[in-house]
Each structure stands twice: as structure tokens, then as C-alpha cells.
Amino acid sequence: MKPESIRVIQEEHGTIAAIAKSLGMMIERGPRDDLPGYFEVVGAMLFYIDEFPERLHHPKETELLFPKVAQRVPEIAKLIGQLDKEHTRGEFAIGDLQYLLKAWELLGPTRREAFEVAAKHHLQFYMEHIRLEETEIIPAAMRVLDAGDWEEVDAAFASNVDPLNGKYPRDPIYDRLFTRIVMRAPAPIGLG
């Protein structure tokens, strides 16, 4: 049976991947004739990535899951070290993307390319990061962690309530963020 924390991690990876895909579609589509709406939606997507995966999801992987797996599967420790570094870099990269988007918004189209290039690069990085966790770390964890390990990891991830995955009651704190992304993003990305 799959531990609850793995179910939560995989659901969160699914939501993160969906936001990343939607962000990539927004970038490919471009602002067209709604520059303010574009900045609003893309800014909200970047805020979500910073608010949830970077501040809640990744720290629990780094602090709880990864050390347990690295201790029991030494040959995967190097990969875990890489993923830990990526968690740290990811938080800074999202801040950089938020800055680049704001620079484009405030300083004009000469800043567009810098944002788009950095965003596309980060999205590729993010998807590869998730792939490595799903194909290397999670299978290793499933093989080597015992019931006591899973109890601790499950308890930590049980408090994660991803505001955008639709499986939990809408949190009023995140309701505006959810609404902004879904209602303002143009179809087929959102409903706007």
C-alpha cells in the first residue's frame, strides 16, 4: 500500500506540473491584446509556485524524506544532494522570475525576452526535477523506509493542503489566488 505522504507528494507534483504547463502555455501564447491581464495571471502563477511548492512542499522533502532515503541508499545520496541544491536554487529562481516579470511590466518590452528565456529554462528545470523525484527518489523510498519512517513523513505531509489541486475545500486565504489564475487565464489555459 502506498504511504499517505507519497500520495500527497504525487498529487502536489501533479498540481505543480499543471501550473508549470499552464505557465509555459501563457508564455508561448504571449500577452496578445491584454498585457495587464497577462501580468496578473503570470504573476499569480509565479506567486503560487513560490508560496506552495517552494515554501511548503520542498522543505518537507529536503528535511524529512530525502535524508532518510540517502541514509539507507548511499548510491542515491549524490542525486539527493543535487535535488536539495535544486530546492534552494528554485526558491531564488522564482524570485528572479517575479523580478523579471515586474521589470517587463514596468520598464517595457525590452525586458520581455529576458523574462521569457529565464521562465522557459526554469520550467524545463522544474519538470526534470519532478521527474527525478518520481522515478528515482520515490521508488527508493518505497523500497527502504519502514513503518516508523513513513509515520513521521506522513504526519508532516498530512498538513499540506495544496490550494489549487481541487481535492480540498477551498481555503479563503487562497481563494483569490485560485480565482485569479483560473478565471483570468485565457482559454484553454483557464476560463477567462
N, C-alpha and C positions, 0 to 999 in steps of 0.2 A: 504494500500500500504506500502511496506517495505521501510523504510528510506534508503537513499543512503549510509550512514555510515554503516548500518547493512549489506548491500550487500558487501561493501568493506571489512568489518571485516570478513565476512564469506568466501569471496574469499581468503583473506590473510590466514585465518585458513586452508583453503584447500591447499594452497601452502606450508605453514609451515608443515602440516601433510604429504604432499608428500615428502618433503625434509627429514623429520624425518623418514618416512618409508624407503626411499632410503638409508639414513644413516644406519638404522638398517640392511638393506639387505647387505650393504657393510661390516658391522661388522660381520654379520653371514657368509658371503662369505669368508672374510679374504683377505689378500693380494695375496694369491697364489704365482705366479711367478713374480709379478710386484709390489714389495714393494715401489719403488719410485712413481709409478702411484697411488697406494693406498693412500699414504700420501698426494699426491697432491689433489686427489678428496675428500677425507675425510676432509682435511684441508680447501678446498674451501667450502664444505657444512657447516662446523662449522663457517667459516667466514660469510657466508650468514646469518645463524641464529643470529650471533652477530650483523651484520650490519643492517639487516632489522627488524626482529621481536623485538629484544631486544632494539634497539635504536630508532625505529620509531613507530612501532605498539603498543607495550606495554605501553610506556609513555602516549600515547593518551587515551588508555583505562583507565589507572590509574588517569590521571589528569582531564579528561572530562566526560567520560561515567560513570565510577564507582561511583564517588561522587554524581552524580545526581540520580542514582538508589538507592544508600544507603540512601539518604535523604528521598526519597519517599516510600521506602520499608524497614523499620527498621529491619524486621526479616531476611533480606538477608545481612545486614551490616557485620555480622561476616564472612560470606563467602567472601564478597568483601574484607575485611581486609586480609583474607587468600590469596586471589588471588593477592592482591597488594604486599604482602610479597613474594609470588612466583615470581612475576615480578622482584623484587630486587634480590632474590636468583638466578633466571635464568641467569641474566647477569653475575654474578660471576661464576656460574656453567659452562657456555660456556667458559669463560676464563680458568677455571680449565681443561676442556676437551682439549682445544687448547694446554695447557701446557703438559698434559699427552700424547697427540699425539706426540708433539715435543720431549718429553723425550723418548718415544719409538723409534722414528726415529733416534735420536742422540745417545742414550745410549743402544739401542738394545732390543732384545726380552724379557729380564727380566722385561721390563716395559709394555709389551703388555697387560697382564691381568688387570693391574690397569686401563688402558685406556678403555678396553672393558667393564669391570664391571661398571665403572662410566658412560660410554656412554649409556649402556643399561638401567641403573637406570634413567638417565636423560631423555631418550626418553619416558619411561613409565610415568614419572612425567609430561612431556610436553603434552602427549596425554590426560592424565587425566585433566590437566589444561584447555586445549581446550574444552574438553567435558563439564566441569562445566560452562565455559563461554557460550557455545552453548545451554545447556539445562536449565540453571538457570538464568544467567545474561541477556542474550539477550531477552528471553521471558518476564522477569520482566520489562526490559527497554521498550519493545514494549507496555506493558500494561500501564505504568505510565508516560512516558515522553510526553511532549506536543510539539506543533509545534516549539515554541521558543527554547526548548532544542535541538530538532533534527536539527534545523538550525545551531546552534553552533557546534554540534558534526559532522554533515555532512560536514561543512566547513573545520573542522580540518582534517577529513579523506579523503577529496577530494584531498588533496595534496599528499597522499600516492600513489606511483606508484611502486608496487612490481615488481622488475626487473625480477623475474622468473616465473610469472604466465601466460605469453603469451598473455595477454589481452591488453597490451600497446605496443607502439612502443619500440623497443629495445633501451635502454639508452646506449650510447657509453661507459659511465663510468663503467657500469656493464656488458658490452658485454663480456669482457674477463672472468669474473666470470661465467657467464652463459655458455659460450663455454667450459670452463674448466670442469664444472660439467657434462654437457650433453655429450660432445664429448669424455671425458676421462673415464667416468664411464663405466665399462663393461656392456654389455647387460645381462639381460634385464633392468638393472638399468638406463643405458644411452645408447649411441650409440657406445661407444668405443670398 
